[in-house]
Amino acid sequence: MTYEEYDVAIIGAGAAGLSAAAVTAAAGRSTLVIDREDFPGGILRQCIHNGFGLRYFKKELTGPEYAEMVVERANLAGAKYALGNTVTQFTKLGDKCFELTMMSAKDGLRKVRAKAVMLAMGCRERNRGNLATPGTRPAGLYTAGSAQRLLNMEGMLPGKSAVIVGSGDIGLIMARRLRWSGIEVKAVIEIMPHPSGLTRNVVQCLNDFNIPLYLSHSVIKICGKDRVEGVDVAPLEQGQPDVKRKFHIDCDTVLFSVGLIPENELAVQAGVELNPATGGALVDANYETNVKGVFSAGNVLHVHDLVDFVSEEAGRAAERMLAYLDGREEGKSWRVSVGANLKYAVPTAYFANRSTVFSFRPLIVTNGGELTAELNGQVIWKKKLPFVRPAEMIAVELPASMLTGGELVFKLAKGE
């Protein structure tokens, strides 16, 4: 067993962890990035399509290219890695002292002590079990991400004809990827009355390939014994499948793209309080959890629609980690909440007289919506939003001059 000491330990070597590591290591703080995979880059390594980096790097990149650039930044800053290592225990030993227990086939058991910890573990996909879809358990069932890895990294076709359950972004992108690989995509089935993914992905991945999208429909049965043979689909009436109007689609493969769950088991082990609206940690404007010295950013905090937002958020969180390590104390924090038509706001607390970036997830589809901020019951800021979709995160920055103290409430009004 070995014991190591660092200023900063970052769990997760995806976009969030690497972007944070580049900041803390560049500031001269010894930084260790831990990941269970053998290579840094996270999920980006299997996302071979383009559309990444337009905001963060100011140029269009594929997922592997984006990963390569954030890895390079962390390397140049001097970050160290513990790859192929899984963190099994995470405990707080005292003031500014945390202990992580890691295990790997190569290195065995290792213990790392750090003054501050960044949670950047990302998300995992919901699967068929989360939906309790009736039917047998044949071959040919995948999450969209697992099929993406199988196709893009292992070079194997998941099947010959597919139905995709859910219209999340990974599922939409995989619809196009399957078609490019010669696999027939029969349909995308979405339980909501609107797509769950970005509009651009609906257009580029479904409309451009004439792939049908069934909104307000549900897969009520998976057919087949040894291999998937098809699915039964029914429209929804008042939230329930209308089985009298069900229809059958023949296919040998079913992909599930039905949402993401933040990987917060380690956070709970350390006593971190979670936000029921996001599944991630409750954090203040420092991206610090209720456990002093533990910070969180990226998809493990709340699900983002663009990796560029992940990197930006992780960079801000890393700057606040440096302030914590330097002993720069903040004053009183004030509560942030949401009103009509918003699911959540991150962070859930702000500090007076400091500019702050807030992120939101809308609950409505509307054009010309208006986002407002109320401080102690008075509107202090408002902004017109041309397009509002639940699939697209909203991020705004309020200046320090507006945040003078008191309860802050954000509301979203419907437009057209």
Disulfide bonds with the S-S distance in Angstrom:
none
